[in-house]
Amino acid sequence: MTVAIVGAGLAGLSAAWELGRAGAEVIVLDAGRRPGGMIVTERRDGFVVEGGPDGFLAAEPDIQDLARDVGIEERLVDQVARGAALWTGRRLEPLAEGKAAELLGIQVSANAGTQFRTFATGMADVVQALVACLLPRLRTTQGVTAIAPAARGWRLSFTGASSLDAEAVILAVPAWVAARLLAGLGVSAARELDTVLYAPSITVSLAYRADQVPGTLEGTGFVAAPDAGGAVRACTYAWRKYPNRAPDGFALLRAFVGPVDGDPTSIAHAELAAILGIEGDPLWTRVFHWPRGLPRYSRGHAERVAAVRERLAGLAPLAIAGAGFDGAGVSACVKSGREAGRVILNRLRW
Protein backbone atom coordinates (compact mmCIF):
# COMPACT_ATOMS: atom_id res chain seq x y z
CA MET A 1 0.00 0.00 0.00
CA THR A 2 1.18 3.51 -0.85
CA VAL A 3 0.77 6.50 1.46
CA ALA A 4 1.26 9.94 -0.11
CA ILE A 5 2.39 12.71 2.21
CA VAL A 6 1.83 16.20 0.89
CA GLY A 7 4.35 18.57 2.45
CA ALA A 8 8.01 18.00 3.33
CA GLY A 9 8.18 20.20 6.39
CA LEU A 10 9.04 18.71 9.75
CA ALA A 11 5.50 17.34 10.27
CA GLY A 12 5.45 15.64 6.88
CA LEU A 13 8.92 14.17 7.26
CA SER A 14 8.04 12.90 10.76
CA ALA A 15 4.87 11.28 9.43
CA ALA A 16 6.90 9.62 6.67
CA TRP A 17 9.38 8.29 9.22
CA GLU A 18 6.59 6.82 11.36
CA LEU A 19 5.01 5.10 8.36
CA GLY A 20 8.26 3.96 6.81
CA ARG A 21 9.55 2.25 9.93
CA ALA A 22 6.26 0.30 10.09
CA GLY A 23 6.90 -0.95 6.56
CA ALA A 24 4.49 1.23 4.61
CA GLU A 25 5.46 2.45 1.15
CA VAL A 26 5.73 6.23 1.44
CA ILE A 27 6.01 9.02 -1.11
CA VAL A 28 6.63 12.57 0.15
CA LEU A 29 5.58 15.37 -2.20
CA ASP A 30 6.47 19.05 -1.87
CA ALA A 31 6.09 22.02 -4.20
CA GLY A 32 9.37 23.57 -3.02
CA ARG A 33 12.94 22.66 -3.81
CA ARG A 34 14.10 22.32 -0.22
CA PRO A 35 12.60 20.03 2.43
CA GLY A 36 12.24 21.23 6.01
CA GLY A 37 9.68 24.02 5.70
CA MET A 38 10.70 26.91 7.96
CA ILE A 39 13.71 25.01 9.32
CA VAL A 40 16.65 26.54 7.46
CA THR A 41 20.24 26.35 8.68
CA GLU A 42 23.17 27.86 6.81
CA ARG A 43 26.78 27.18 7.84
CA ARG A 44 29.26 29.86 6.83
CA ASP A 45 32.91 30.17 7.82
CA GLY A 46 32.28 28.59 11.22
CA PHE A 47 29.00 30.44 11.85
CA VAL A 48 25.67 28.63 12.24
CA VAL A 49 22.86 30.81 10.93
CA GLU A 50 19.23 29.87 11.54
CA GLY A 51 16.56 31.26 9.24
CA GLY A 52 13.64 29.84 11.20
CA PRO A 53 13.36 28.21 14.63
CA ASP A 54 16.68 27.93 16.45
CA GLY A 55 15.65 25.38 19.09
CA PHE A 56 12.90 23.86 21.19
CA LEU A 57 11.90 23.61 24.84
CA ALA A 58 14.01 21.01 26.63
CA ALA A 59 10.88 19.75 28.43
CA GLU A 60 9.21 18.78 25.13
CA PRO A 61 10.03 15.13 24.39
CA ASP A 62 8.79 14.55 20.85
CA ILE A 63 11.62 15.99 18.77
CA GLN A 64 14.17 14.49 21.15
CA ASP A 65 12.52 11.07 20.86
CA LEU A 66 12.69 11.42 17.07
CA ALA A 67 16.36 12.38 17.25
CA ARG A 68 16.99 9.21 19.25
CA ASP A 69 15.05 7.10 16.74
CA VAL A 70 16.95 8.42 13.71
CA GLY A 71 20.32 8.08 15.46
CA ILE A 72 21.31 11.69 16.14
CA GLU A 73 20.59 11.93 19.86
CA GLU A 74 24.27 12.67 20.58
CA ARG A 75 23.96 15.87 18.52
CA LEU A 76 21.52 17.46 20.95
CA VAL A 77 23.05 20.42 22.84
CA ASP A 78 21.76 22.58 25.67
CA GLN A 79 21.26 26.30 25.88
CA VAL A 80 24.27 27.99 27.48
CA ALA A 81 23.19 31.52 28.42
CA ARG A 82 20.07 32.13 30.51
CA GLY A 83 17.76 35.06 31.00
CA ALA A 84 16.65 37.89 28.75
CA ALA A 85 16.16 41.66 28.88
CA LEU A 86 13.39 44.09 27.96
CA TRP A 87 14.18 47.05 25.71
CA THR A 88 11.94 49.84 26.98
CA GLY A 89 12.90 52.29 24.25
CA ARG A 90 15.44 53.90 26.57
CA ARG A 91 17.30 51.09 28.32
CA LEU A 92 17.59 47.34 28.78
CA GLU A 93 15.96 45.97 31.93
CA PRO A 94 16.04 42.37 33.26
CA LEU A 95 12.99 40.23 32.47
CA ALA A 96 11.44 37.63 34.75
CA GLU A 97 11.92 34.01 33.69
CA GLY A 98 9.47 33.10 30.94
CA LYS A 99 8.33 36.69 30.34
CA ALA A 100 10.22 37.01 27.05
CA ALA A 101 8.29 34.09 25.57
CA GLU A 102 5.02 35.61 26.72
CA LEU A 103 5.84 38.95 25.08
CA LEU A 104 6.67 37.17 21.82
CA GLY A 105 3.39 35.24 21.87
CA ILE A 106 5.09 31.87 22.45
CA GLN A 107 2.90 29.53 24.46
CA VAL A 108 4.83 27.86 27.28
CA SER A 109 3.01 25.60 29.73
CA ALA A 110 3.49 26.36 33.41
CA ASN A 111 5.49 23.19 34.09
CA ALA A 112 7.56 23.18 30.87
CA GLY A 113 10.28 25.56 32.01
CA THR A 114 12.11 27.88 29.65
CA GLN A 115 15.34 26.00 29.02
CA PHE A 116 15.92 25.33 25.33
CA ARG A 117 17.89 22.76 23.35
CA THR A 118 19.01 22.53 19.73
CA PHE A 119 21.32 20.47 17.53
CA ALA A 120 25.08 20.76 17.36
CA THR A 121 25.30 22.24 13.87
CA GLY A 122 21.80 23.69 13.65
CA MET A 123 18.17 22.69 13.50
CA ALA A 124 18.61 21.36 9.97
CA ASP A 125 20.47 18.41 11.52
CA VAL A 126 17.16 16.64 12.15
CA VAL A 127 15.80 17.46 8.69
CA GLN A 128 18.92 16.13 7.01
CA ALA A 129 18.77 12.93 9.07
CA LEU A 130 15.13 12.34 8.09
CA VAL A 131 15.79 13.10 4.43
CA ALA A 132 18.69 10.64 4.42
CA CYS A 133 16.32 7.94 5.71
CA LEU A 134 13.58 8.76 3.19
CA LEU A 135 15.49 9.10 -0.07
CA PRO A 136 14.52 8.31 -2.83
CA ARG A 137 10.91 8.57 -1.63
CA LEU A 138 11.06 12.37 -1.50
CA ARG A 139 9.88 14.30 -4.54
CA THR A 140 10.46 18.05 -4.41
CA THR A 141 9.05 20.56 -6.93
CA GLN A 142 5.99 18.29 -7.07
CA GLY A 143 3.04 20.37 -5.95
CA VAL A 144 -0.41 18.80 -5.52
CA THR A 145 -3.22 20.79 -7.15
CA ALA A 146 -6.20 18.59 -6.23
CA ILE A 147 -7.27 15.37 -4.50
CA ALA A 148 -10.14 13.18 -5.67
CA PRO A 149 -11.54 9.76 -4.66
CA ALA A 150 -10.09 6.81 -6.58
CA ALA A 151 -10.92 3.13 -6.82
CA ARG A 152 -8.54 2.36 -3.93
CA GLY A 153 -8.11 5.51 -1.90
CA TRP A 154 -7.16 8.78 -3.54
CA ARG A 155 -5.89 10.31 -6.78
CA LEU A 156 -3.54 13.27 -6.40
CA SER A 157 -3.22 15.63 -9.35
CA PHE A 158 -0.09 17.62 -10.13
CA THR A 159 0.67 20.60 -12.32
CA GLY A 160 1.07 19.36 -15.89
CA ALA A 161 -1.83 16.86 -15.87
CA SER A 162 0.12 14.04 -14.16
CA SER A 163 -1.32 12.18 -11.18
CA LEU A 164 -0.60 9.59 -8.48
CA ASP A 165 -2.89 7.05 -6.86
CA ALA A 166 -2.44 6.22 -3.18
CA GLU A 167 -4.38 4.17 -0.64
CA ALA A 168 -3.94 6.93 1.97
CA VAL A 169 -2.93 10.59 2.16
CA ILE A 170 -1.53 12.88 4.85
CA LEU A 171 -1.83 16.61 4.27
CA ALA A 172 1.11 18.17 6.13
CA VAL A 173 0.62 21.59 4.60
CA PRO A 174 -0.35 25.06 5.87
CA ALA A 175 -3.95 25.43 6.98
CA TRP A 176 -4.99 27.54 4.01
CA VAL A 177 -3.70 24.88 1.57
CA ALA A 178 -5.45 22.08 3.45
CA ALA A 179 -8.65 24.14 3.51
CA ARG A 180 -8.63 24.43 -0.28
CA LEU A 181 -7.80 20.77 -0.97
CA LEU A 182 -10.34 19.42 1.51
CA ALA A 183 -13.08 21.81 0.40
CA GLY A 184 -12.60 20.35 -3.08
CA LEU A 185 -13.57 16.97 -1.59
CA GLY A 186 -16.77 18.39 -0.13
CA VAL A 187 -15.44 18.62 3.44
CA SER A 188 -17.28 21.85 4.20
CA ALA A 189 -15.93 22.04 7.77
CA ALA A 190 -12.43 22.47 6.28
CA ARG A 191 -13.29 25.97 5.07
CA GLU A 192 -13.04 27.08 8.70
CA LEU A 193 -9.32 26.18 8.67
CA ASP A 194 -8.78 29.34 6.65
CA THR A 195 -9.32 31.30 9.87
CA VAL A 196 -5.75 30.44 10.92
CA LEU A 197 -3.69 33.58 10.38
CA TYR A 198 -0.02 33.38 9.47
CA ALA A 199 1.92 36.43 10.64
CA PRO A 200 4.73 37.74 8.40
CA SER A 201 8.24 37.61 9.83
CA ILE A 202 11.69 38.89 8.90
CA THR A 203 14.83 37.61 10.58
CA VAL A 204 18.21 39.28 10.08
CA SER A 205 21.45 37.62 11.18
CA LEU A 206 24.46 39.92 11.58
CA ALA A 207 28.08 38.87 12.13
CA TYR A 208 30.59 41.06 13.95
CA ARG A 209 34.04 40.80 15.45
CA ALA A 210 33.74 40.23 19.19
CA ASP A 211 35.49 43.54 19.89
CA GLN A 212 32.68 45.40 18.08
CA VAL A 213 30.11 44.19 20.61
CA PRO A 214 30.23 45.25 24.29
CA GLY A 215 31.41 42.44 26.55
CA THR A 216 28.83 43.43 29.15
CA LEU A 217 25.91 41.85 27.28
CA GLU A 218 24.21 39.18 29.36
CA GLY A 219 21.61 36.50 28.72
CA THR A 220 20.16 35.20 25.47
CA GLY A 221 18.96 38.53 24.08
CA PHE A 222 16.21 41.06 24.49
CA VAL A 223 12.57 41.67 23.61
CA ALA A 224 11.28 45.14 22.75
CA ALA A 225 8.36 46.47 24.74
CA PRO A 226 5.23 47.04 22.62
CA ASP A 227 5.60 50.82 23.00
CA ALA A 228 9.40 50.91 22.54
CA GLY A 229 9.22 52.14 18.97
CA GLY A 230 11.54 50.93 16.22
CA ALA A 231 11.40 47.96 13.90
CA VAL A 232 13.41 45.42 15.91
CA ARG A 233 10.97 43.43 18.01
CA ALA A 234 13.53 41.09 19.54
CA CYS A 235 17.17 40.10 19.25
CA THR A 236 18.94 36.85 20.08
CA TYR A 237 22.60 36.82 21.07
CA ALA A 238 23.01 33.67 19.02
CA TRP A 239 26.70 33.15 19.80
CA ARG A 240 25.93 33.22 23.53
CA LYS A 241 22.65 31.30 23.54
CA TYR A 242 24.02 28.05 22.07
CA PRO A 243 27.57 26.67 21.78
CA ASN A 244 29.64 27.00 18.61
CA ARG A 245 27.37 29.43 16.77
CA ALA A 246 30.31 31.66 15.84
CA PRO A 247 34.09 31.15 15.62
CA ASP A 248 36.29 32.34 18.49
CA GLY A 249 36.67 36.09 18.40
CA PHE A 250 33.37 36.73 16.61
CA ALA A 251 29.76 37.47 17.55
CA LEU A 252 26.47 36.57 15.86
CA LEU A 253 23.19 38.41 16.46
CA ARG A 254 19.75 37.58 15.10
CA ALA A 255 17.13 40.32 14.94
CA PHE A 256 13.40 39.83 14.48
CA VAL A 257 12.13 42.75 12.44
CA GLY A 258 8.59 43.95 11.84
CA PRO A 259 7.30 45.21 8.48
CA VAL A 260 9.54 48.02 7.28
CA ASP A 261 9.90 50.42 4.38
CA GLY A 262 13.47 50.01 3.28
CA ASP A 263 16.28 47.53 3.76
CA PRO A 264 15.63 45.43 6.90
CA THR A 265 19.36 44.68 7.21
CA SER A 266 20.38 48.34 7.44
CA ILE A 267 17.49 49.10 9.78
CA ALA A 268 18.32 46.15 12.06
CA HIS A 269 22.01 47.11 12.27
CA ALA A 270 21.26 50.78 13.00
CA GLU A 271 18.80 49.93 15.78
CA LEU A 272 21.00 47.25 17.33
CA ALA A 273 24.02 49.57 17.25
CA ALA A 274 22.02 52.17 19.19
CA ILE A 275 20.55 49.70 21.69
CA LEU A 276 23.62 47.55 22.33
CA GLY A 277 26.46 49.96 21.62
CA ILE A 278 27.87 48.09 18.62
CA GLU A 279 30.80 49.80 16.88
CA GLY A 280 31.35 49.65 13.13
CA ASP A 281 29.52 47.81 10.37
CA PRO A 282 28.69 44.08 10.36
CA LEU A 283 31.09 41.75 8.58
CA TRP A 284 28.15 40.27 6.71
CA THR A 285 24.41 39.86 7.07
CA ARG A 286 21.75 37.36 6.06
CA VAL A 287 18.04 38.14 5.89
CA PHE A 288 15.16 35.67 5.72
CA HIS A 289 11.69 36.81 4.66
CA TRP A 290 8.70 34.74 5.80
CA PRO A 291 5.55 36.30 4.27
CA ARG A 292 3.51 33.68 6.10
CA GLY A 293 5.42 32.72 9.24
CA LEU A 294 4.03 31.34 12.47
CA PRO A 295 0.31 30.51 12.59
CA ARG A 296 -1.94 32.29 15.07
CA TYR A 297 -5.13 30.53 16.16
CA SER A 298 -8.40 32.26 16.94
CA ARG A 299 -10.83 31.16 19.64
CA GLY A 300 -12.39 27.76 18.90
CA HIS A 301 -9.47 26.53 16.78
CA ALA A 302 -9.18 23.12 18.49
CA GLU A 303 -12.90 22.50 18.01
CA ARG A 304 -12.71 23.38 14.30
CA VAL A 305 -9.78 21.01 13.77
CA ALA A 306 -11.61 18.25 15.66
CA ALA A 307 -14.69 18.73 13.43
CA VAL A 308 -12.55 18.34 10.30
CA ARG A 309 -10.91 15.19 11.65
CA GLU A 310 -14.30 13.73 12.56
CA ARG A 311 -15.43 14.26 8.98
CA LEU A 312 -12.24 12.75 7.58
CA ALA A 313 -12.79 9.59 9.64
CA GLY A 314 -15.74 8.77 7.36
CA LEU A 315 -13.66 8.95 4.17
CA ALA A 316 -10.87 6.79 2.77
CA PRO A 317 -7.71 7.12 4.91
CA LEU A 318 -6.83 10.82 4.99
CA ALA A 319 -5.19 12.80 7.82
CA ILE A 320 -3.95 16.34 8.48
CA ALA A 321 -0.81 17.34 10.36
CA GLY A 322 1.39 20.33 11.06
CA ALA A 323 1.70 23.72 12.65
CA GLY A 324 -1.57 24.96 11.23
CA PHE A 325 -3.49 22.46 13.33
CA ASP A 326 -1.67 21.18 16.41
CA GLY A 327 0.83 23.81 17.58
CA ALA A 328 3.55 25.90 15.97
CA GLY A 329 6.65 24.66 17.80
CA VAL A 330 9.00 22.18 16.15
CA SER A 331 8.33 19.52 18.78
CA ALA A 332 4.58 19.99 18.27
CA CYS A 333 5.09 19.48 14.52
CA VAL A 334 6.95 16.23 15.14
CA LYS A 335 4.19 15.01 17.45
CA SER A 336 1.47 15.99 14.98
CA GLY A 337 3.21 14.26 12.08
CA ARG A 338 3.93 11.02 13.92
CA GLU A 339 0.37 10.88 15.28
CA ALA A 340 -1.00 11.35 11.76
CA GLY A 341 1.19 8.48 10.64
CA ARG A 342 -0.23 6.27 13.39
CA VAL A 343 -3.79 7.27 12.44
CA ILE A 344 -3.16 6.12 8.87
CA LEU A 345 -1.52 2.88 9.98
CA ASN A 346 -4.56 2.16 12.14
CA ARG A 347 -6.95 2.96 9.29
CA LEU A 348 -5.01 0.65 6.98
CA ARG A 349 -4.93 -1.98 9.77
CA TRP A 350 -1.16 -2.21 9.30
SVG drawing of the C-alpha trace seen along z (x, -y; Angstrom):
<svg xmlns="http://www.w3.org/2000/svg" viewBox="-20 -56 59 61">
<polyline fill="none" stroke="black" stroke-width="0.4" points="0.0,0.0 1.2,-3.5 0.8,-6.5 1.3,-9.9 2.4,-12.7 1.8,-16.2 4.3,-18.6 8.0,-18.0 8.2,-20.2 9.0,-18.7 5.5,-17.3 5.4,-15.6 8.9,-14.2 8.0,-12.9 4.9,-11.3 6.9,-9.6 9.4,-8.3 6.6,-6.8 5.0,-5.1 8.3,-4.0 9.6,-2.3 6.3,-0.3 6.9,1.0 4.5,-1.2 5.5,-2.5 5.7,-6.2 6.0,-9.0 6.6,-12.6 5.6,-15.4 6.5,-19.1 6.1,-22.0 9.4,-23.6 12.9,-22.7 14.1,-22.3 12.6,-20.0 12.2,-21.2 9.7,-24.0 10.7,-26.9 13.7,-25.0 16.7,-26.5 20.2,-26.3 23.2,-27.9 26.8,-27.2 29.3,-29.9 32.9,-30.2 32.3,-28.6 29.0,-30.4 25.7,-28.6 22.9,-30.8 19.2,-29.9 16.6,-31.3 13.6,-29.8 13.4,-28.2 16.7,-27.9 15.7,-25.4 12.9,-23.9 11.9,-23.6 14.0,-21.0 10.9,-19.8 9.2,-18.8 10.0,-15.1 8.8,-14.5 11.6,-16.0 14.2,-14.5 12.5,-11.1 12.7,-11.4 16.4,-12.4 17.0,-9.2 15.0,-7.1 17.0,-8.4 20.3,-8.1 21.3,-11.7 20.6,-11.9 24.3,-12.7 24.0,-15.9 21.5,-17.5 23.0,-20.4 21.8,-22.6 21.3,-26.3 24.3,-28.0 23.2,-31.5 20.1,-32.1 17.8,-35.1 16.6,-37.9 16.2,-41.7 13.4,-44.1 14.2,-47.0 11.9,-49.8 12.9,-52.3 15.4,-53.9 17.3,-51.1 17.6,-47.3 16.0,-46.0 16.0,-42.4 13.0,-40.2 11.4,-37.6 11.9,-34.0 9.5,-33.1 8.3,-36.7 10.2,-37.0 8.3,-34.1 5.0,-35.6 5.8,-39.0 6.7,-37.2 3.4,-35.2 5.1,-31.9 2.9,-29.5 4.8,-27.9 3.0,-25.6 3.5,-26.4 5.5,-23.2 7.6,-23.2 10.3,-25.6 12.1,-27.9 15.3,-26.0 15.9,-25.3 17.9,-22.8 19.0,-22.5 21.3,-20.5 25.1,-20.8 25.3,-22.2 21.8,-23.7 18.2,-22.7 18.6,-21.4 20.5,-18.4 17.2,-16.6 15.8,-17.5 18.9,-16.1 18.8,-12.9 15.1,-12.3 15.8,-13.1 18.7,-10.6 16.3,-7.9 13.6,-8.8 15.5,-9.1 14.5,-8.3 10.9,-8.6 11.1,-12.4 9.9,-14.3 10.5,-18.0 9.1,-20.6 6.0,-18.3 3.0,-20.4 -0.4,-18.8 -3.2,-20.8 -6.2,-18.6 -7.3,-15.4 -10.1,-13.2 -11.5,-9.8 -10.1,-6.8 -10.9,-3.1 -8.5,-2.4 -8.1,-5.5 -7.2,-8.8 -5.9,-10.3 -3.5,-13.3 -3.2,-15.6 -0.1,-17.6 0.7,-20.6 1.1,-19.4 -1.8,-16.9 0.1,-14.0 -1.3,-12.2 -0.6,-9.6 -2.9,-7.1 -2.4,-6.2 -4.4,-4.2 -3.9,-6.9 -2.9,-10.6 -1.5,-12.9 -1.8,-16.6 1.1,-18.2 0.6,-21.6 -0.4,-25.1 -4.0,-25.4 -5.0,-27.5 -3.7,-24.9 -5.4,-22.1 -8.7,-24.1 -8.6,-24.4 -7.8,-20.8 -10.3,-19.4 -13.1,-21.8 -12.6,-20.4 -13.6,-17.0 -16.8,-18.4 -15.4,-18.6 -17.3,-21.9 -15.9,-22.0 -12.4,-22.5 -13.3,-26.0 -13.0,-27.1 -9.3,-26.2 -8.8,-29.3 -9.3,-31.3 -5.8,-30.4 -3.7,-33.6 0.0,-33.4 1.9,-36.4 4.7,-37.7 8.2,-37.6 11.7,-38.9 14.8,-37.6 18.2,-39.3 21.5,-37.6 24.5,-39.9 28.1,-38.9 30.6,-41.1 34.0,-40.8 33.7,-40.2 35.5,-43.5 32.7,-45.4 30.1,-44.2 30.2,-45.3 31.4,-42.4 28.8,-43.4 25.9,-41.9 24.2,-39.2 21.6,-36.5 20.2,-35.2 19.0,-38.5 16.2,-41.1 12.6,-41.7 11.3,-45.1 8.4,-46.5 5.2,-47.0 5.6,-50.8 9.4,-50.9 9.2,-52.1 11.5,-50.9 11.4,-48.0 13.4,-45.4 11.0,-43.4 13.5,-41.1 17.2,-40.1 18.9,-36.8 22.6,-36.8 23.0,-33.7 26.7,-33.2 25.9,-33.2 22.7,-31.3 24.0,-28.1 27.6,-26.7 29.6,-27.0 27.4,-29.4 30.3,-31.7 34.1,-31.1 36.3,-32.3 36.7,-36.1 33.4,-36.7 29.8,-37.5 26.5,-36.6 23.2,-38.4 19.8,-37.6 17.1,-40.3 13.4,-39.8 12.1,-42.7 8.6,-43.9 7.3,-45.2 9.5,-48.0 9.9,-50.4 13.5,-50.0 16.3,-47.5 15.6,-45.4 19.4,-44.7 20.4,-48.3 17.5,-49.1 18.3,-46.2 22.0,-47.1 21.3,-50.8 18.8,-49.9 21.0,-47.2 24.0,-49.6 22.0,-52.2 20.6,-49.7 23.6,-47.5 26.5,-50.0 27.9,-48.1 30.8,-49.8 31.3,-49.7 29.5,-47.8 28.7,-44.1 31.1,-41.8 28.1,-40.3 24.4,-39.9 21.7,-37.4 18.0,-38.1 15.2,-35.7 11.7,-36.8 8.7,-34.7 5.6,-36.3 3.5,-33.7 5.4,-32.7 4.0,-31.3 0.3,-30.5 -1.9,-32.3 -5.1,-30.5 -8.4,-32.3 -10.8,-31.2 -12.4,-27.8 -9.5,-26.5 -9.2,-23.1 -12.9,-22.5 -12.7,-23.4 -9.8,-21.0 -11.6,-18.2 -14.7,-18.7 -12.5,-18.3 -10.9,-15.2 -14.3,-13.7 -15.4,-14.3 -12.2,-12.7 -12.8,-9.6 -15.7,-8.8 -13.7,-8.9 -10.9,-6.8 -7.7,-7.1 -6.8,-10.8 -5.2,-12.8 -4.0,-16.3 -0.8,-17.3 1.4,-20.3 1.7,-23.7 -1.6,-25.0 -3.5,-22.5 -1.7,-21.2 0.8,-23.8 3.5,-25.9 6.6,-24.7 9.0,-22.2 8.3,-19.5 4.6,-20.0 5.1,-19.5 7.0,-16.2 4.2,-15.0 1.5,-16.0 3.2,-14.3 3.9,-11.0 0.4,-10.9 -1.0,-11.4 1.2,-8.5 -0.2,-6.3 -3.8,-7.3 -3.2,-6.1 -1.5,-2.9 -4.6,-2.2 -7.0,-3.0 -5.0,-0.7 -4.9,2.0 -1.2,2.2"/>
</svg>
